[in-house]
Amino acid sequence: MLSRWINEYDENYKEAFRGNGNSAMIELENKVLKRRINKLENQLKIKEEFEAFSKKKNIKFAYFAKH
């Protein structure tokens, strides 16, 4: 057990002794959620840009008018 701890510390001292893996799972979940937020923000930006463009060019689509 002690030799494993020594090896973990030697390989990556910043990540050694992190507990029962809970913090690693939380960090992974945070990364996934940040990616999802980024994707949704990009989709919203595209939608807003399209709406501004369509108003400027007076483009009307029945599908977009409903949503």
mmCIF file as Biopython writes it, N, C-alpha, C and O atoms, coordinates in Angstrom:
data_model
#
loop_
_atom_site.group_PDB
_atom_site.id
_atom_site.type_symbol
_atom_site.label_atom_id
_atom_site.label_alt_id
_atom_site.label_comp_id
_atom_site.label_asym_id
_atom_site.label_entity_id
_atom_site.label_seq_id
_atom_site.pdbx_PDB_ins_code
_atom_site.Cartn_x
_atom_site.Cartn_y
_atom_site.Cartn_z
_atom_site.occupancy
_atom_site.B_iso_or_equiv
_atom_site.auth_seq_id
_atom_site.auth_asym_id
_atom_site.pdbx_PDB_model_num
ATOM 1   N N  . MET A ? 1  ? 0.826   -1.182 0.000   1.0 0.0 1  A 1 
ATOM 2   C CA . MET A ? 1  ? 0.000   0.000  0.000   1.0 0.0 1  A 1 
ATOM 3   C C  . MET A ? 1  ? 0.871   1.247  0.000   1.0 0.0 1  A 1 
ATOM 4   O O  . MET A ? 1  ? 0.611   2.177  -0.763  1.0 0.0 1  A 1 
ATOM 5   N N  . LEU A ? 2  ? 1.869   1.283  0.816   1.0 0.0 2  A 1 
ATOM 6   C CA . LEU A ? 2  ? 2.749   2.438  0.895   1.0 0.0 2  A 1 
ATOM 7   C C  . LEU A ? 2  ? 3.505   2.642  -0.407  1.0 0.0 2  A 1 
ATOM 8   O O  . LEU A ? 2  ? 3.691   3.773  -0.856  1.0 0.0 2  A 1 
ATOM 9   N N  . SER A ? 3  ? 3.940   1.542  -1.009  1.0 0.0 3  A 1 
ATOM 10  C CA . SER A ? 3  ? 4.682   1.664  -2.272  1.0 0.0 3  A 1 
ATOM 11  C C  . SER A ? 3  ? 3.787   2.228  -3.381  1.0 0.0 3  A 1 
ATOM 12  O O  . SER A ? 3  ? 4.262   2.978  -4.234  1.0 0.0 3  A 1 
ATOM 13  N N  . ARG A ? 4  ? 2.507   1.878  -3.376  1.0 0.0 4  A 1 
ATOM 14  C CA . ARG A ? 4  ? 1.574   2.417  -4.369  1.0 0.0 4  A 1 
ATOM 15  C C  . ARG A ? 4  ? 1.433   3.926  -4.183  1.0 0.0 4  A 1 
ATOM 16  O O  . ARG A ? 4  ? 1.416   4.671  -5.163  1.0 0.0 4  A 1 
ATOM 17  N N  . TRP A ? 5  ? 1.335   4.376  -2.949  1.0 0.0 5  A 1 
ATOM 18  C CA . TRP A ? 5  ? 1.229   5.808  -2.670  1.0 0.0 5  A 1 
ATOM 19  C C  . TRP A ? 5  ? 2.481   6.549  -3.122  1.0 0.0 5  A 1 
ATOM 20  O O  . TRP A ? 5  ? 2.402   7.643  -3.680  1.0 0.0 5  A 1 
ATOM 21  N N  . ILE A ? 6  ? 3.608   5.956  -2.881  1.0 0.0 6  A 1 
ATOM 22  C CA . ILE A ? 6  ? 4.865   6.572  -3.301  1.0 0.0 6  A 1 
ATOM 23  C C  . ILE A ? 6  ? 4.914   6.669  -4.822  1.0 0.0 6  A 1 
ATOM 24  O O  . ILE A ? 6  ? 5.313   7.696  -5.370  1.0 0.0 6  A 1 
ATOM 25  N N  . ASN A ? 7  ? 4.509   5.605  -5.497  1.0 0.0 7  A 1 
ATOM 26  C CA . ASN A ? 7  ? 4.489   5.616  -6.958  1.0 0.0 7  A 1 
ATOM 27  C C  . ASN A ? 7  ? 3.512   6.662  -7.498  1.0 0.0 7  A 1 
ATOM 28  O O  . ASN A ? 7  ? 3.835   7.385  -8.440  1.0 0.0 7  A 1 
ATOM 29  N N  . GLU A ? 8  ? 2.324   6.743  -6.905  1.0 0.0 8  A 1 
ATOM 30  C CA . GLU A ? 8  ? 1.347   7.743  -7.325  1.0 0.0 8  A 1 
ATOM 31  C C  . GLU A ? 8  ? 1.913   9.150  -7.166  1.0 0.0 8  A 1 
ATOM 32  O O  . GLU A ? 8  ? 1.764   9.993  -8.051  1.0 0.0 8  A 1 
ATOM 33  N N  . TYR A ? 9  ? 2.550   9.390  -6.055  1.0 0.0 9  A 1 
ATOM 34  C CA . TYR A ? 9  ? 3.121   10.705 -5.810  1.0 0.0 9  A 1 
ATOM 35  C C  . TYR A ? 9  ? 4.241   11.010 -6.799  1.0 0.0 9  A 1 
ATOM 36  O O  . TYR A ? 9  ? 4.333   12.126 -7.310  1.0 0.0 9  A 1 
ATOM 37  N N  . ASP A ? 10 ? 5.086   10.027 -7.069  1.0 0.0 10 A 1 
ATOM 38  C CA . ASP A ? 10 ? 6.184   10.226 -8.010  1.0 0.0 10 A 1 
ATOM 39  C C  . ASP A ? 10 ? 5.674   10.485 -9.432  1.0 0.0 10 A 1 
ATOM 40  O O  . ASP A ? 10 ? 6.237   11.307 -10.155 1.0 0.0 10 A 1 
ATOM 41  N N  . GLU A ? 11 ? 4.609   9.785  -9.830  1.0 0.0 11 A 1 
ATOM 42  C CA . GLU A ? 11 ? 4.082   9.931  -11.184 1.0 0.0 11 A 1 
ATOM 43  C C  . GLU A ? 11 ? 3.371   11.265 -11.380 1.0 0.0 11 A 1 
ATOM 44  O O  . GLU A ? 11 ? 3.553   11.923 -12.404 1.0 0.0 11 A 1 
ATOM 45  N N  . ASN A ? 12 ? 2.585   11.653 -10.430 1.0 0.0 12 A 1 
ATOM 46  C CA . ASN A ? 12 ? 1.816   12.891 -10.569 1.0 0.0 12 A 1 
ATOM 47  C C  . ASN A ? 12 ? 1.416   13.375 -9.188  1.0 0.0 12 A 1 
ATOM 48  O O  . ASN A ? 12 ? 0.348   13.026 -8.685  1.0 0.0 12 A 1 
ATOM 49  N N  . TYR A ? 13 ? 2.256   14.162 -8.590  1.0 0.0 13 A 1 
ATOM 50  C CA . TYR A ? 13 ? 2.016   14.572 -7.206  1.0 0.0 13 A 1 
ATOM 51  C C  . TYR A ? 13 ? 0.761   15.432 -7.050  1.0 0.0 13 A 1 
ATOM 52  O O  . TYR A ? 13 ? 0.152   15.440 -5.981  1.0 0.0 13 A 1 
ATOM 53  N N  . LYS A ? 14 ? 0.368   16.154 -8.098  1.0 0.0 14 A 1 
ATOM 54  C CA . LYS A ? 14 ? -0.832  16.992 -7.985  1.0 0.0 14 A 1 
ATOM 55  C C  . LYS A ? 14 ? -2.109  16.169 -7.918  1.0 0.0 14 A 1 
ATOM 56  O O  . LYS A ? 14 ? -3.089  16.592 -7.304  1.0 0.0 14 A 1 
ATOM 57  N N  . GLU A ? 15 ? -2.106  15.015 -8.534  1.0 0.0 15 A 1 
ATOM 58  C CA . GLU A ? 15 ? -3.300  14.170 -8.582  1.0 0.0 15 A 1 
ATOM 59  C C  . GLU A ? 15 ? -3.283  13.051 -7.540  1.0 0.0 15 A 1 
ATOM 60  O O  . GLU A ? 15 ? -4.280  12.349 -7.376  1.0 0.0 15 A 1 
ATOM 61  N N  . ALA A ? 16 ? -2.198  12.883 -6.857  1.0 0.0 16 A 1 
ATOM 62  C CA . ALA A ? 16 ? -2.098  11.798 -5.876  1.0 0.0 16 A 1 
ATOM 63  C C  . ALA A ? 16 ? -2.978  12.075 -4.663  1.0 0.0 16 A 1 
ATOM 64  O O  . ALA A ? 16 ? -3.169  13.228 -4.277  1.0 0.0 16 A 1 
ATOM 65  N N  . PHE A ? 17 ? -3.505  11.026 -4.073  1.0 0.0 17 A 1 
ATOM 66  C CA . PHE A ? 17 ? -4.281  11.089 -2.828  1.0 0.0 17 A 1 
ATOM 67  C C  . PHE A ? 17 ? -5.524  11.964 -2.979  1.0 0.0 17 A 1 
ATOM 68  O O  . PHE A ? 17 ? -5.783  12.828 -2.141  1.0 0.0 17 A 1 
ATOM 69  N N  . ARG A ? 18 ? -6.277  11.746 -4.026  1.0 0.0 18 A 1 
ATOM 70  C CA . ARG A ? 18 ? -7.452  12.568 -4.295  1.0 0.0 18 A 1 
ATOM 71  C C  . ARG A ? 18 ? -8.678  12.103 -3.519  1.0 0.0 18 A 1 
ATOM 72  O O  . ARG A ? 18 ? -9.736  12.717 -3.656  1.0 0.0 18 A 1 
ATOM 73  N N  . GLY A ? 19 ? -8.591  11.102 -2.753  1.0 0.0 19 A 1 
ATOM 74  C CA . GLY A ? 19 ? -9.757  10.628 -2.022  1.0 0.0 19 A 1 
ATOM 75  C C  . GLY A ? 19 ? -10.349 9.400  -2.689  1.0 0.0 19 A 1 
ATOM 76  O O  . GLY A ? 19 ? -9.631  8.606  -3.297  1.0 0.0 19 A 1 
ATOM 77  N N  . ASN A ? 20 ? -11.641 9.247  -2.576  1.0 0.0 20 A 1 
ATOM 78  C CA . ASN A ? 20 ? -12.316 8.064  -3.107  1.0 0.0 20 A 1 
ATOM 79  C C  . ASN A ? 20 ? -12.777 8.248  -4.542  1.0 0.0 20 A 1 
ATOM 80  O O  . ASN A ? 20 ? -13.654 7.514  -4.998  1.0 0.0 20 A 1 
ATOM 81  N N  . GLY A ? 21 ? -12.224 9.187  -5.254  1.0 0.0 21 A 1 
ATOM 82  C CA . GLY A ? 21 ? -12.615 9.417  -6.634  1.0 0.0 21 A 1 
ATOM 83  C C  . GLY A ? 21 ? -13.770 10.383 -6.778  1.0 0.0 21 A 1 
ATOM 84  O O  . GLY A ? 21 ? -14.169 10.696 -7.900  1.0 0.0 21 A 1 
ATOM 85  N N  . ASN A ? 22 ? -14.310 10.858 -5.690  1.0 0.0 22 A 1 
ATOM 86  C CA . ASN A ? 22 ? -15.453 11.758 -5.766  1.0 0.0 22 A 1 
ATOM 87  C C  . ASN A ? 22 ? -15.107 13.067 -6.451  1.0 0.0 22 A 1 
ATOM 88  O O  . ASN A ? 22 ? -15.878 13.557 -7.276  1.0 0.0 22 A 1 
ATOM 89  N N  . SER A ? 23 ? -13.956 13.641 -6.120  1.0 0.0 23 A 1 
ATOM 90  C CA . SER A ? 23 ? -13.601 14.915 -6.729  1.0 0.0 23 A 1 
ATOM 91  C C  . SER A ? 23 ? -13.309 14.746 -8.216  1.0 0.0 23 A 1 
ATOM 92  O O  . SER A ? 23 ? -13.594 15.651 -9.002  1.0 0.0 23 A 1 
ATOM 93  N N  . ALA A ? 24 ? -12.756 13.625 -8.613  1.0 0.0 24 A 1 
ATOM 94  C CA . ALA A ? 24 ? -12.500 13.374 -10.029 1.0 0.0 24 A 1 
ATOM 95  C C  . ALA A ? 24 ? -13.821 13.279 -10.788 1.0 0.0 24 A 1 
ATOM 96  O O  . ALA A ? 24 ? -13.928 13.785 -11.905 1.0 0.0 24 A 1 
ATOM 97  N N  . MET A ? 25 ? -14.813 12.644 -10.201 1.0 0.0 25 A 1 
ATOM 98  C CA . MET A ? 25 ? -16.117 12.535 -10.844 1.0 0.0 25 A 1 
ATOM 99  C C  . MET A ? 25 ? -16.788 13.901 -10.937 1.0 0.0 25 A 1 
ATOM 100 O O  . MET A ? 25 ? -17.431 14.205 -11.943 1.0 0.0 25 A 1 
ATOM 101 N N  . ILE A ? 26 ? -16.651 14.709 -9.922  1.0 0.0 26 A 1 
ATOM 102 C CA . ILE A ? 26 ? -17.231 16.051 -9.941  1.0 0.0 26 A 1 
ATOM 103 C C  . ILE A ? 26 ? -16.559 16.897 -11.012 1.0 0.0 26 A 1 
ATOM 104 O O  . ILE A ? 26 ? -17.231 17.638 -11.730 1.0 0.0 26 A 1 
ATOM 105 N N  . GLU A ? 27 ? -15.246 16.793 -11.126 1.0 0.0 27 A 1 
ATOM 106 C CA . GLU A ? 27 ? -14.531 17.536 -12.160 1.0 0.0 27 A 1 
ATOM 107 C C  . GLU A ? 27 ? -14.954 17.081 -13.551 1.0 0.0 27 A 1 
ATOM 108 O O  . GLU A ? 27 ? -15.116 17.908 -14.449 1.0 0.0 27 A 1 
ATOM 109 N N  . LEU A ? 28 ? -15.133 15.790 -13.737 1.0 0.0 28 A 1 
ATOM 110 C CA . LEU A ? 28 ? -15.590 15.273 -15.023 1.0 0.0 28 A 1 
ATOM 111 C C  . LEU A ? 28 ? -16.985 15.797 -15.344 1.0 0.0 28 A 1 
ATOM 112 O O  . LEU A ? 28 ? -17.253 16.219 -16.469 1.0 0.0 28 A 1 
ATOM 113 N N  . GLU A ? 29 ? -17.866 15.769 -14.354 1.0 0.0 29 A 1 
ATOM 114 C CA . GLU A ? 29 ? -19.219 16.276 -14.556 1.0 0.0 29 A 1 
ATOM 115 C C  . GLU A ? 29 ? -19.187 17.764 -14.896 1.0 0.0 29 A 1 
ATOM 116 O O  . GLU A ? 29 ? -19.942 18.217 -15.757 1.0 0.0 29 A 1 
ATOM 117 N N  . ASN A ? 30 ? -18.324 18.526 -14.232 1.0 0.0 30 A 1 
ATOM 118 C CA . ASN A ? 30 ? -18.191 19.947 -14.528 1.0 0.0 30 A 1 
ATOM 119 C C  . ASN A ? 30 ? -17.735 20.179 -15.954 1.0 0.0 30 A 1 
ATOM 120 O O  . ASN A ? 30 ? -18.236 21.081 -16.625 1.0 0.0 30 A 1 
ATOM 121 N N  . LYS A ? 31 ? -16.787 19.375 -16.429 1.0 0.0 31 A 1 
ATOM 122 C CA . LYS A ? 31 ? -16.315 19.506 -17.810 1.0 0.0 31 A 1 
ATOM 123 C C  . LYS A ? 31 ? -17.441 19.225 -18.797 1.0 0.0 31 A 1 
ATOM 124 O O  . LYS A ? 31 ? -17.602 19.943 -19.783 1.0 0.0 31 A 1 
ATOM 125 N N  . VAL A ? 32 ? -18.217 18.181 -18.530 1.0 0.0 32 A 1 
ATOM 126 C CA . VAL A ? 32 ? -19.325 17.826 -19.409 1.0 0.0 32 A 1 
ATOM 127 C C  . VAL A ? 32 ? -20.358 18.948 -19.427 1.0 0.0 32 A 1 
ATOM 128 O O  . VAL A ? 32 ? -20.850 19.327 -20.490 1.0 0.0 32 A 1 
ATOM 129 N N  . LEU A ? 33 ? -20.683 19.475 -18.258 1.0 0.0 33 A 1 
ATOM 130 C CA . LEU A ? 33 ? -21.675 20.545 -18.185 1.0 0.0 33 A 1 
ATOM 131 C C  . LEU A ? 33 ? -21.175 21.828 -18.845 1.0 0.0 33 A 1 
ATOM 132 O O  . LEU A ? 33 ? -21.952 22.534 -19.488 1.0 0.0 33 A 1 
ATOM 133 N N  . LYS A ? 34 ? -19.895 22.136 -18.696 1.0 0.0 34 A 1 
ATOM 134 C CA . LYS A ? 34 ? -19.338 23.321 -19.346 1.0 0.0 34 A 1 
ATOM 135 C C  . LYS A ? 34 ? -19.396 23.193 -20.862 1.0 0.0 34 A 1 
ATOM 136 O O  . LYS A ? 34 ? -19.699 24.160 -21.560 1.0 0.0 34 A 1 
ATOM 137 N N  . ARG A ? 35 ? -19.102 21.983 -21.375 1.0 0.0 35 A 1 
ATOM 138 C CA . ARG A ? 35 ? -19.203 21.758 -22.822 1.0 0.0 35 A 1 
ATOM 139 C C  . ARG A ? 35 ? -20.643 21.938 -23.293 1.0 0.0 35 A 1 
ATOM 140 O O  . ARG A ? 35 ? -20.891 22.534 -24.341 1.0 0.0 35 A 1 
ATOM 141 N N  . ARG A ? 36 ? -21.587 21.419 -22.514 1.0 0.0 36 A 1 
ATOM 142 C CA . ARG A ? 36 ? -23.007 21.536 -22.869 1.0 0.0 36 A 1 
ATOM 143 C C  . ARG A ? 36 ? -23.443 22.997 -22.860 1.0 0.0 36 A 1 
ATOM 144 O O  . ARG A ? 36 ? -24.160 23.437 -23.759 1.0 0.0 36 A 1 
ATOM 145 N N  . ILE A ? 37 ? -23.019 23.744 -21.861 1.0 0.0 37 A 1 
ATOM 146 C CA . ILE A ? 37 ? -23.350 25.174 -21.795 1.0 0.0 37 A 1 
ATOM 147 C C  . ILE A ? 37 ? -22.779 25.900 -23.009 1.0 0.0 37 A 1 
ATOM 148 O O  . ILE A ? 37 ? -23.461 26.716 -23.628 1.0 0.0 37 A 1 
ATOM 149 N N  . ASN A ? 38 ? -21.538 25.603 -23.341 1.0 0.0 38 A 1 
ATOM 150 C CA . ASN A ? 38 ? -20.896 26.236 -24.489 1.0 0.0 38 A 1 
ATOM 151 C C  . ASN A ? 38 ? -21.659 25.931 -25.779 1.0 0.0 38 A 1 
ATOM 152 O O  . ASN A ? 38 ? -21.868 26.817 -26.608 1.0 0.0 38 A 1 
ATOM 153 N N  . LYS A ? 39 ? -22.068 24.681 -25.939 1.0 0.0 39 A 1 
ATOM 154 C CA . LYS A ? 39 ? -22.823 24.284 -27.126 1.0 0.0 39 A 1 
ATOM 155 C C  . LYS A ? 39 ? -24.155 25.034 -27.195 1.0 0.0 39 A 1 
ATOM 156 O O  . LYS A ? 39 ? -24.537 25.525 -28.258 1.0 0.0 39 A 1 
ATOM 157 N N  . LEU A ? 40 ? -24.855 25.124 -26.074 1.0 0.0 40 A 1 
ATOM 158 C CA . LEU A ? 40 ? -26.138 25.824 -26.050 1.0 0.0 40 A 1 
ATOM 159 C C  . LEU A ? 40 ? -25.972 27.319 -26.308 1.0 0.0 40 A 1 
ATOM 160 O O  . LEU A ? 40 ? -26.794 27.924 -26.997 1.0 0.0 40 A 1 
ATOM 161 N N  . GLU A ? 41 ? -24.913 27.919 -25.758 1.0 0.0 41 A 1 
ATOM 162 C CA . GLU A ? 41 ? -24.654 29.333 -26.011 1.0 0.0 41 A 1 
ATOM 163 C C  . GLU A ? 41 ? -24.378 29.580 -27.495 1.0 0.0 41 A 1 
ATOM 164 O O  . GLU A ? 41 ? -24.837 30.572 -28.061 1.0 0.0 41 A 1 
ATOM 165 N N  . ASN A ? 42 ? -23.627 28.671 -28.120 1.0 0.0 42 A 1 
ATOM 166 C CA . ASN A ? 42 ? -23.351 28.798 -29.553 1.0 0.0 42 A 1 
ATOM 167 C C  . ASN A ? 42 ? -24.631 28.663 -30.379 1.0 0.0 42 A 1 
ATOM 168 O O  . ASN A ? 42 ? -24.830 29.401 -31.344 1.0 0.0 42 A 1 
ATOM 169 N N  . GLN A ? 43 ? -25.491 27.728 -30.003 1.0 0.0 43 A 1 
ATOM 170 C CA . GLN A ? 43 ? -26.751 27.561 -30.713 1.0 0.0 43 A 1 
ATOM 171 C C  . GLN A ? 43 ? -27.621 28.806 -30.572 1.0 0.0 43 A 1 
ATOM 172 O O  . GLN A ? 43 ? -28.251 29.234 -31.539 1.0 0.0 43 A 1 
ATOM 173 N N  . LEU A ? 44 ? -27.658 29.384 -29.388 1.0 0.0 44 A 1 
ATOM 174 C CA . LEU A ? 44 ? -28.441 30.595 -29.160 1.0 0.0 44 A 1 
ATOM 175 C C  . LEU A ? 44 ? -27.900 31.755 -29.994 1.0 0.0 44 A 1 
ATOM 176 O O  . LEU A ? 44 ? -28.666 32.528 -30.570 1.0 0.0 44 A 1 
ATOM 177 N N  . LYS A ? 45 ? -26.584 31.866 -30.053 1.0 0.0 45 A 1 
ATOM 178 C CA . LYS A ? 45 ? -25.959 32.924 -30.845 1.0 0.0 45 A 1 
ATOM 179 C C  . LYS A ? 45 ? -26.330 32.781 -32.319 1.0 0.0 45 A 1 
ATOM 180 O O  . LYS A ? 45 ? -26.659 33.768 -32.976 1.0 0.0 45 A 1 
ATOM 181 N N  . ILE A ? 46 ? -26.278 31.556 -32.837 1.0 0.0 46 A 1 
ATOM 182 C CA . ILE A ? 46 ? -26.643 31.314 -34.235 1.0 0.0 46 A 1 
ATOM 183 C C  . ILE A ? 46 ? -28.102 31.684 -34.474 1.0 0.0 46 A 1 
ATOM 184 O O  . ILE A ? 46 ? -28.431 32.312 -35.480 1.0 0.0 46 A 1 
ATOM 185 N N  . LYS A ? 47 ? -28.970 31.295 -33.554 1.0 0.0 47 A 1 
ATOM 186 C CA . LYS A ? 47 ? -30.400 31.606 -33.679 1.0 0.0 47 A 1 
ATOM 187 C C  . LYS A ? 47 ? -30.616 33.110 -33.691 1.0 0.0 47 A 1 
ATOM 188 O O  . LYS A ? 47 ? -31.361 33.625 -34.524 1.0 0.0 47 A 1 
ATOM 189 N N  . GLU A ? 48 ? -29.968 33.819 -32.767 1.0 0.0 48 A 1 
ATOM 190 C CA . GLU A ? 48 ? -30.119 35.276 -32.703 1.0 0.0 48 A 1 
ATOM 191 C C  . GLU A ? 48 ? -29.591 35.947 -33.964 1.0 0.0 48 A 1 
ATOM 192 O O  . GLU A ? 48 ? -30.201 36.891 -34.467 1.0 0.0 48 A 1 
ATOM 193 N N  . GLU A ? 49 ? -28.469 35.469 -34.475 1.0 0.0 49 A 1 
ATOM 194 C CA . GLU A ? 49 ? -27.910 36.035 -35.705 1.0 0.0 49 A 1 
ATOM 195 C C  . GLU A ? 49 ? -28.831 35.780 -36.894 1.0 0.0 49 A 1 
ATOM 196 O O  . GLU A ? 49 ? -28.996 36.651 -37.748 1.0 0.0 49 A 1 
ATOM 197 N N  . PHE A ? 50 ? -29.425 34.607 -36.955 1.0 0.0 50 A 1 
ATOM 198 C CA . PHE A ? 50 ? -30.355 34.304 -38.037 1.0 0.0 50 A 1 
ATOM 199 C C  . PHE A ? 50 ? -31.587 35.194 -37.944 1.0 0.0 50 A 1 
ATOM 200 O O  . PHE A ? 50 ? -32.057 35.716 -38.955 1.0 0.0 50 A 1 
ATOM 201 N N  . GLU A ? 51 ? -32.108 35.368 -36.738 1.0 0.0 51 A 1 
ATOM 202 C CA . GLU A ? 51 ? -33.291 36.215 -36.572 1.0 0.0 51 A 1 
ATOM 203 C C  . GLU A ? 51 ? -32.994 37.649 -37.001 1.0 0.0 51 A 1 
ATOM 204 O O  . GLU A ? 51 ? -33.820 38.279 -37.661 1.0 0.0 51 A 1 
ATOM 205 N N  . ALA A ? 52 ? -31.834 38.165 -36.636 1.0 0.0 52 A 1 
ATOM 206 C CA . ALA A ? 52 ? -31.456 39.515 -37.038 1.0 0.0 52 A 1 
ATOM 207 C C  . ALA A ? 52 ? -31.305 39.600 -38.559 1.0 0.0 52 A 1 
ATOM 208 O O  . ALA A ? 52 ? -31.744 40.571 -39.176 1.0 0.0 52 A 1 
ATOM 209 N N  . PHE A ? 53 ? -30.695 38.599 -39.150 1.0 0.0 53 A 1 
ATOM 210 C CA . PHE A ? 53 ? -30.518 38.560 -40.604 1.0 0.0 53 A 1 
ATOM 211 C C  . PHE A ? 53 ? -31.866 38.491 -41.312 1.0 0.0 53 A 1 
ATOM 212 O O  . PHE A ? 53 ? -32.099 39.206 -42.286 1.0 0.0 53 A 1 
ATOM 213 N N  . SER A ? 54 ? -32.752 37.628 -40.819 1.0 0.0 54 A 1 
ATOM 214 C CA . SER A ? 54 ? -34.042 37.449 -41.487 1.0 0.0 54 A 1 
ATOM 215 C C  . SER A ? 54 ? -34.899 38.712 -41.382 1.0 0.0 54 A 1 
ATOM 216 O O  . SER A ? 54 ? -35.651 39.024 -42.305 1.0 0.0 54 A 1 
ATOM 217 N N  . LYS A ? 55 ? -34.795 39.439 -40.273 1.0 0.0 55 A 1 
ATOM 218 C CA . LYS A ? 55 ? -35.528 40.700 -40.148 1.0 0.0 55 A 1 
ATOM 219 C C  . LYS A ? 55 ? -34.964 41.738 -41.101 1.0 0.0 55 A 1 
ATOM 220 O O  . LYS A ? 55 ? -35.707 42.507 -41.712 1.0 0.0 55 A 1 
ATOM 221 N N  . LYS A ? 56 ? -33.660 41.753 -41.222 1.0 0.0 56 A 1 
ATOM 222 C CA . LYS A ? 56 ? -33.001 42.716 -42.102 1.0 0.0 56 A 1 
ATOM 223 C C  . LYS A ? 56 ? -33.370 42.448 -43.563 1.0 0.0 56 A 1 
ATOM 224 O O  . LYS A ? 56 ? -33.603 43.389 -44.322 1.0 0.0 56 A 1 
ATOM 225 N N  . LYS A ? 57 ? -33.423 41.204 -43.955 1.0 0.0 57 A 1 
ATOM 226 C CA . LYS A ? 57 ? -33.718 40.822 -45.333 1.0 0.0 57 A 1 
ATOM 227 C C  . LYS A ? 57 ? -35.207 40.561 -45.551 1.0 0.0 57 A 1 
ATOM 228 O O  . LYS A ? 57 ? -35.625 40.232 -46.661 1.0 0.0 57 A 1 
ATOM 229 N N  . ASN A ? 58 ? -36.011 40.708 -44.491 1.0 0.0 58 A 1 
ATOM 230 C CA . ASN A ? 58 ? -37.447 40.476 -44.538 1.0 0.0 58 A 1 
ATOM 231 C C  . ASN A ? 58 ? -37.769 39.059 -45.022 1.0 0.0 58 A 1 
ATOM 232 O O  . ASN A ? 58 ? -38.632 38.864 -45.878 1.0 0.0 58 A 1 
ATOM 233 N N  . ILE A ? 59 ? -37.079 38.103 -44.474 1.0 0.0 59 A 1 
ATOM 234 C CA . ILE A ? 59 ? -37.289 36.698 -44.802 1.0 0.0 59 A 1 
ATOM 235 C C  . ILE A ? 59 ? -38.246 36.110 -43.782 1.0 0.0 59 A 1 
ATOM 236 O O  . ILE A ? 59 ? -38.065 36.278 -42.576 1.0 0.0 59 A 1 
ATOM 237 N N  . LYS A ? 60 ? -39.250 35.429 -44.268 1.0 0.0 60 A 1 
ATOM 238 C CA . LYS A ? 60 ? -40.221 34.814 -43.364 1.0 0.0 60 A 1 
ATOM 239 C C  . LYS A ? 60 ? -40.349 33.343 -43.701 1.0 0.0 60 A 1 
ATOM 240 O O  . LYS A ? 60 ? -40.579 32.960 -44.848 1.0 0.0 60 A 1 
ATOM 241 N N  . PHE A ? 61 ? -40.195 32.534 -42.675 1.0 0.0 61 A 1 
ATOM 242 C CA . PHE A ? 61 ? -40.373 31.098 -42.809 1.0 0.0 61 A 1 
ATOM 243 C C  . PHE A ? 61 ? -41.428 30.669 -41.789 1.0 0.0 61 A 1 
ATOM 244 O O  . PHE A ? 61 ? -41.365 31.054 -40.621 1.0 0.0 61 A 1 
ATOM 245 N N  . ALA A ? 62 ? -42.368 29.893 -42.225 1.0 0.0 62 A 1 
ATOM 246 C CA . ALA A ? 62 ? -43.459 29.472 -41.345 1.0 0.0 62 A 1 
ATOM 247 C C  . ALA A ? 62 ? -42.920 28.690 -40.142 1.0 0.0 62 A 1 
ATOM 248 O O  . ALA A ? 62 ? -43.402 28.858 -39.022 1.0 0.0 62 A 1 
ATOM 249 N N  . TYR A ? 63 ? -41.927 27.843 -40.378 1.0 0.0 63 A 1 
ATOM 250 C CA . TYR A ? 63 ? -41.391 27.033 -39.287 1.0 0.0 63 A 1 
ATOM 251 C C  . TYR A ? 63 ? -40.790 27.920 -38.202 1.0 0.0 63 A 1 
ATOM 252 O O  . TYR A ? 63 ? -41.049 27.715 -37.016 1.0 0.0 63 A 1 
ATOM 253 N N  . PHE A ? 64 ? -40.007 28.882 -38.595 1.0 0.0 64 A 1 
ATOM 254 C CA . PHE A ? 64 ? -39.326 29.730 -37.615 1.0 0.0 64 A 1 
ATOM 255 C C  . PHE A ? 64 ? -40.278 30.688 -36.927 1.0 0.0 64 A 1 
ATOM 256 O O  . PHE A ? 64 ? -40.041 31.094 -35.789 1.0 0.0 64 A 1 
ATOM 257 N N  . ALA A ? 65 ? -41.346 31.050 -37.606 1.0 0.0 65 A 1 
ATOM 258 C CA . ALA A ? 65 ? -42.322 31.931 -36.998 1.0 0.0 65 A 1 
ATOM 259 C C  . ALA A ? 65 ? -43.032 31.256 -35.826 1.0 0.0 65 A 1 
ATOM 260 O O  . ALA A ? 65 ? -43.437 31.916 -34.869 1.0 0.0 65 A 1 
ATOM 261 N N  . LYS A ? 66 ? -43.176 29.941 -35.911 1.0 0.0 66 A 1 
ATOM 262 C CA . LYS A ? 66 ? -43.844 29.190 -34.843 1.0 0.0 66 A 1 
ATOM 263 C C  . LYS A ? 66 ? -42.957 28.983 -33.634 1.0 0.0 66 A 1 
ATOM 264 O O  . LYS A ? 66 ? -43.465 28.781 -32.531 1.0 0.0 66 A 1 
ATOM 265 N N  . HIS A ? 67 ? -41.622 29.028 -33.814 1.0 0.0 67 A 1 
ATOM 266 C CA . HIS A ? 67 ? -40.705 28.696 -32.738 1.0 0.0 67 A 1 
ATOM 267 C C  . HIS A ? 67 ? -40.021 29.891 -32.208 1.0 0.0 67 A 1 
ATOM 268 O O  . HIS A ? 67 ? -39.209 29.781 -31.289 1.0 0.0 67 A 1 
#
